[in-house]
Amino acid sequence: MSAAQDDGKTCVFEAVGLTKEYDEGRGQALRGVDFRIHEGEFVAITGPSGCGKTTLLQMLGALDVPGAGTLNYRGESIADLPAPAVYRAREIGIIFQAFHLLPTFTAIENVQLPMFEADLSMSQRKERAAKLLESVGLEGRRDHFPTKLSGGERQRVAIARSLANSPSVLLADEPTGNLDSENAHFILDLIIRIHREQKMTLVLVTHDMTIAQRASRTIQMKDGRIVSDQQL
């Protein structure tokens, strides 16, 4: 994909005038949102519940589309992608608050799921999934089903799955929201370490300002608008 340049930095995402209505127009999740996110940035999107931050993240992952405005990934419109699922599988890793692991699949099977969009053999998928589970400290839990894993372990499986196809962008939606403080600290450190080691662009949604302060940049939202955009 082509990519815009800004002061020598590659522009990964560019939003212009994004709007999104819900309840048949009775409410607005986004009200004219503009921003750029560049290669390798760690951006935290913050704000109270209902401010539009999760809607925005879902648009970045092609899980939702704007009602108006444009949102580009490396110079191409996300809304016009011919195969959004392929875009997610090959370009984007997504970590959800609720894990979204398939309960009838083991940890190593869950991690392999995005790899079916890649040209890998069964043995290659299994080998890569095993290495990813090892990288998040779960090499001894690879054959366990999600119900046999703790919340922190399930989120680590989800992180490993998000890295399955070596994406350049990692999107995280309240990734510590369902965890106790000890596991939350561990998971946040793990995500930040992956971002730094793999030089990934990281966009993380959180309502917790102590988490947001770990980012290099914070975008604060309120009532569907960006009210602050600061480098830290």
Secondary structure, 3 states (H helix, E strand, C coil): CCCEEECCEEEEEEEEEEEEEECCCCEEEEEEEEEEEECCCEEEEECCCCCCHHHHHHHHCCCCCCCEEEEEECCEECCCCCCHHHHHHHHEEEECCCCCCCCCCCHHHHHHHHHHHCCCCHHHHHHHHHHHHHHCCCHHHCCCCHHHCCHHHHHHHHHHHHCCCCCCEEEEECCCCCCCHHHHHHHHHHHHHHHHHHCCEEEEECCCHHHHCCCCEEEEEECCEEEEEEEC
